[in-house]
Amino acid sequence: MVSLNNAACGIRNILALFLCVVNTSIAAACLDLQDSVNALNVRGFEDKMAAAQALAQRDDTRIDTILEAFIEGKLYVQRSDKRVVFADKSNGGGYILT
């Protein structure tokens, strides 16, 4: 016979493991998306089109927003780490990066 205390610990451990796996998968998907967005940082038109088409093929609800920002010229490259980011003008001057 298993005590309820031991069973609860087992369920908690399984739940904790599940959450770690899910969080790791989400983090990997986010990094993969950032890599795909970073692929837009190329000089040639053909290369930019290929990167945009690859993004459009992804099954992610954020892609429309990213491609809209790309078309509207709101994507910029951070000098510090070469990441492609959204840039919107702030009310106080400067830009807000996301």
LINMO-V965323 format. One record per pair of residues at least 12 apart in sequence whose ideal C-beta (glycine too) atoms are under 8 Angstrom apart, sorted by sequence separation. I is the first residue (numbers start at 1). J is the second residue. D is the distance in whole Angstrom. If there is no record, write none. Layout:
I&J&D  I&J&D
This chain:
39&51&4  40&52&7  55&67&6  74&86&6  75&87&7  85&97&5  86&98&5  74&87&6  85&98&6  74&88&7  36&51&7  39&54&7  40&55&8  52&67&6  39&55&8  69&86&5  36&54&6  37&55&7  52&70&6  36&55&5  76&95&8  78&97&7  76&97&8  36&58&7  33&58&7  33&60&6  33&62&7  37&66&6  40&70&6  40&75&6  41&77&5  37&75&8  41&82&7  41&84&5  38&82&7  40&84&6  38&83&6  38&84&5  37&84&5  34&83&7  34&84&8
